[in-house]
Amino acid sequence: MSDQNDKPQDDDQPDVQNGALNGDQPDEPNDTQNGAPQDGKTGSAPDAPDLAALSQEGVLTQPEGARAGFVALIGEPNAGKSTLLNRMVGAKVSIVTHKVQTTRARIRGVAIEGASQIVFIDTPGLFRPRRRLDRAMVAAAWTGASDADVVVLMVEAHRGLSEGVQAILDGLVERAPNRPVALAINKIDRVKSEALLALTEKLNAAYPFTKTFMISAERGHGVDHLRQWLAQEVPEGPWLYPEDQIADLPMRMIASEITREKLTLRLHQELPYQLTVETESWEERKDGTVRIDQLIYVIRDGHKGIVLGNKGETIKAVSQASRAELTEFLGRTVHLFLQVKVRPNWLEDRERFSEMGLDFNDGD
């Protein structure tokens, strides 16, 4: 089955008939319509800058007594890792939805606490994998834990010591030996204090945690205390990133993740685990605006109709929401164009894994 695509949908256009509803057109043999800007210019648009290039100075300043290190956030899917990362960094660098398994790749967010620079690694949730993508996500999470200076295991207060949490504790013994591991019991507002104390005792009996914290990542309760402790746990050494850099992630990937978040929120239970978004081109314009072209890959024709929605309403709403967040994040006007392509085997496509920051071979 060949790829199918729709004309790009830009939410700046007043009439959706100019967007993704004019019918499917087969790909050209060289697929040039997807490789070049759609405004008549030829050639590929320049790649998106990374966040280091967007920092104001881009110079590493080293405070006296500097510390720097990596902290891996691990836990079951939907434990609140991305919410905690964003709270720690003070900005949104990882997408957050109510869906499990939203985070697919390891995302690094950078926080400053006193003289310490803490590089948080938001890992995919740890669960029992079934597909290649699942296996690659779990492998990425364990690699993040193995490579980190400190590990923070997040456990949902109302779920407690589940079978999944026990499996993670067993894995920590093998995969992260001789590393300080902190326990962060999250969503503490959902249970009574007596239950929290009992859960704390139960979890610490199951694993020798270095420190235990009770937090609400969403509300911010206990987060400052955790960050201050981590600042003292990371090793002494020079900072790794400029002071004003908040993430170590290409801007094109952040842009893709923002659009994927809007799709996940909009589509609810219909589709989110069987689609992916890629930023195909990024054009810096002379007027200071930026044009971003993105592809949404789905595996079935029927899925494409769901993404487009009745008269293009869904794709237009997603485009508007994504463009608004990208504009705020970049601090300048963004022109966002979305296309939907059917690619039945994208879940087995090595290139798609690379775009998501995952190792295709980890899925074997």
PyMOL commands that set and color helices and strands:
alter all, ss='L'
color gray80, all
select helices_A, chain A and resi 16-18+32-34+51-54+81-89+132-147+163-175+188-190+193-206+223-233+251-267+272-274+301-308+310-330+346-348+350-355+360-363
alter helices_A, ss='H'
color red, helices_A
select strands_A, chain A and resi 4-5+9-10+25-26+67-75+107-113+116-122+150-156+181-186+211-214+247-248+275-284+290-298+334-342
alter strands_A, ss='S'
color yellow, strands_A
deselect
rebuild
show_as cartoon
